[in-house]
Amino acid sequence: MTAPATELAAPSAPAAPTLREAFHQPKAVWAIAFAATVSFMGIGLVDPILPAISTQLEATPSQAMLLFTSYLVVTAIAMFFTSWLAARVGVKRTLLVGLALVVLFAALAATAGSVTEIIGLRAGWGLGNALFISTALAAIVGATAGPSGGAIILYETALGIGMALGPLLGGLLGSVSWRAPFAGTAVLMGIGFLAIAVLLQKEPRPAPVAPTAALRALAHPALRTLALTAVFYNVAFFILLAYSPFPLEAAAAAHGLEFGALGIGGVFFGWGIGLAITSVLVAPVLTRRLGLIPTLLGTLGLLTVLMLALAAVHSSMTALIVLIVIGGLLLGIMNTALTETVMEATDLPRGVASSAYSGVRFLGGAIAPAVAGPLAAATSAGAPYLLAAASIVVGMVVLVSGRRHLSAVGQHHLSAAQEAQAITVGDEG
């Protein structure tokens, strides 16, 4: 996910909004929140149907996992330029173009006749999602009638619901047909498009951004250190997300069970619930009490142990389920803490820094599905998790080696808007 196109101003110590204030919002805010929920659902929507796509379209697991790779490669490239585009054409137009692309490519994916077609269509979907998410938080803050804190709570709620419901909806619809989740996404995003087109009138004015601002930002040593750390971490993230449905289904079959899309969706519903809870509620507490860098290193260490455990017990259905859900808890902490560190580590505009960071880190996510399948086929089902563990260790080495560039981290706290931005950027992948 990329950061909003505008840098959100830090409020001067506002009072914490009540739940009534958070949910008493203009219709335009609710329209954006609904579309954001569906957009975040799209992250995990495909996961439960990967084995079904592989079987019914006569594709290998490696080919099916390329649905993540094509999506993430295009998203990564788009992240470098979304802030510039929103500044040129405006927030509302960027939102609507992004939603229209998701509707178009999700609908086409529902009619595809081969896995190759879906891989190509997922690339277009990734472009649309990048455009929408890059501006959604700025739009929801700009559309609120009162203090921004209430709208931010509503946005974070939409994020959590979307992350949790995506795999569940994918499983439920996927139990009917692998085409149904794609069609369902197109319909829901179409509703979101109409709602925003009609209801969103007020929008923030993005500050001008140079087309190459995000690319040039990578020259900053602190940002470069954190972006490289994120590349190696995201290899592990997407091995867990994109590869795990296959050993999970194989382990169930070994026990005489047919897990199917609904079973996989249920497991990753638990994963999404854990990720949403820790990213929104737990990570901010840990980073304030322990500090950002200790939180990052501690969580990376626990993730390394988790990946080694997954490699050791990949044939046990129960153990896989438990470890995948625990993985969601750890990933939620890591996502938010890492992105918050990016925002504190440099004096760059936060929108530019987040765009550069997101563009680089998604490359790690794109690599993981493309490598995990061939590696498992050539060696063993546990090998991708060993690769994930090794990748995390490399990320820790990069972080420790570049720690001298992170002296600014921890010197100030993020505002509510900036913290929401960190959660948003982190949870998009």
Summary of the structure (lengths in Angstrom):
residues: 429
radius of gyration: 19.9
end to end distance: 6.6
largest distance: 59.7
contacts: 1757
relative contact order: 0.18
helix: 79%
strand: 0%
